[in-house]
Amino acid sequence: WAMDFVHDQLATGKKLRVLTVVDTFSRYVPVLDPRHSYRGEDVVQTLERVCQKAGYPKTIRVDQGTEFVSRDLDLRAYSKGVTLDFSRPGKPTDNAFIEAFNGRFRAECLNQHWFLTLADAREKMEDWRRYYNPVS
């Protein structure tokens, strides 16, 4: 898998951070999770919810963001046998797959909608995720 964040905002100007997760082999997107802010424990919570359905990957490719280098994520990954594969600082090309996905997500979803509320953003992003995935 690969994970990253995409930034956007509501129509009111309030910031959004969207956790994007993609299976790098099948291109399946198990989750797009928008929130106003994210901490390491929030990433763990989202992954737990997803992995209960999809199972745990062997490896997750992430950048050096504070949410990904957090102790919470490190401990949970270790306890589940998941390797966190960190890209080099300042080298988004190390995680090119998720960066390319994020570009498509921005063009096809984020730039196409006004999000009135967080719930509205979740609904529209989930609709796009279902459209994007070949099989849900």
N, C-alpha and C positions, 0 to 999 in steps of 0.2 A: 504494500500500500504506500501511498504518499499523502501527506497532510500539509496544509498551509492555511493562511488566512487571506481573505479578500475584504477590503474596506469599502463601505458605501454609507449612505445616510437615508433617513426617513425624509419625507416631504417637509417635515418641520425643521430639518437640519440636524436632528439628533443622530449621532454616529452609530453605525452598525459594524460589527465584525462578524464575518461569516467563516466558520470552520468548514473547509472543504476537504473531503477524504475521497480518494480514488484508488481502486484496485489497478495497479499498473500493468497487470497481465490481461484482465478481461475488460478493462475500462469502465467497469461498473462503479457507480457512485452510491455508496451505502448511506451517505448522509451529507446534507448541507444544513448547517446549524447556525442561524443568525442569533446574535445576542448584542446587547449594548456594550458589554465588556466581557473579557475572557481572562481567566486565571488558569493555572495548571490543573487545579482540581476540577474546573469546568470541562477541560479537555478530557480528563479521566472519566467524568460522568457521561459525557457524550459517547466516548469509545465503549464504555461498559454497556450502554444501551444498544449500540450497534452490534457489538461483538456477541451479545446474547442471541442475536438473530443470525448473524453471518459467520460467527466463529472468529477466532483470533488469527491474525496474519502472523507469519514468521518474522517479518521485518516491516517497519514503517519508516519511510524516508521523510525527514523533517529538516527545517532550517534551524538556525541558532536562536530563534525567538524565545523570549523568557518563558512562555507557556510550555514550550517543548523541552526546555532544559530544566524544568522544575523537578523538584524532588518527588512530588506527587506522581507525575507521569513516569519518571524513572523507576520508582518502586513498583508501580502497577505493571509496567511493561515487564520488569524482571520477574515478578511473581507469576506472570502468565506466559513466560518463555518467549516474549516478543523482543526482538532486537531493534533498538532505535538507531537508525543510520543517519547521522547528522551530516548535512552539507557543510562545506567550508564557509566561514564567514564572508559575506559579500559576494558570494558566487551563486546567483540564482540558477545558473546553467547546470549546477550539480543536481538540481531538482527540476529539470526542464519539463518533465511530464506533467507535474502539477501546475507549473507556471503556464504551460500551454492550455491546460484545461481551464485554469482561472481566466485566461484571456477569452476563451469561448464562452464561459459562464457570464463574464462581464458583458460581452457583445450580445449574447442571445437572451439574457435574463435581466441582469442589473440595469443595463442601459435602455431596456425596453419598458420598464415599469417605474411608476411612482409608488413608493411604499408608504402608506398612510400611518400604519402602526407596526409594531413588532409582529403581531399576529398576522397582519396582512402580508408582511414580508415572508414569514414562515410559509403561509399558504401558497403564495406565488412561486417561491423557490421550490417547494415540494412538488408543485405542478410541473415545473420545468425539469426537476430531477426525474420524475416519472416519464416525461417525454424523452429525455436524454438517454435513459437506460433502456437497452433493447428488451429486457425482461425484468419486471419488478417482482 
